[in-house]
Each structure stands twice: as C-alpha cells, then as structure tokens.
Amino acid sequence: MTAIGWHGRRRLGPVVAEYPSRFAGFLNAALTESPDAATAARSDKVAQTLISTSIGIKHEVTTREAFLERLATAIELIMD
C-alpha cells in the first residue's frame, strides 16, 4: 500500500475497512429479495462479483459518470 493510501485509511478510520462488507451486505440483501428465484439463490456470489467488478472499474475510469455507466453494463450482463 502506498504511503498516501495508508495515511488516508488511518485518517478515515474503520469506515474504509468496513465499507466493502457493508456494501456486500446491502447488495446481498437487495438481491435476496429479487422476484427471480435464481438471482435470489445466488445473491452472495452476484454481490461479490459486482464488488470485484466495481473495484476494477474504479481503476480504469476518471469520472463518476463513466464508473456508473460501466457498472450498469456489468449489472445488466450479470442479471441477464
């Protein structure tokens, strides 16, 4: 980890470490409630895949709009 990354994490405290698991929990809960039984059954795997995808996208784009567009495409691909 870079010095900047380490200092940023230190300043932000536990929120940085807790965010991925909280986000996964929100995604998993939403997917579990899906009317599509197949999606609900694999909600944990879909949530983890979307998290991994979002991490990769974050490193490839420079704007929030580009990030959201790419993530929306990923969601469409996974949910079809």
Order of alpha helices (4+ residues) and beta strands (2+ residues): alpha-alpha-alpha-alpha-alpha
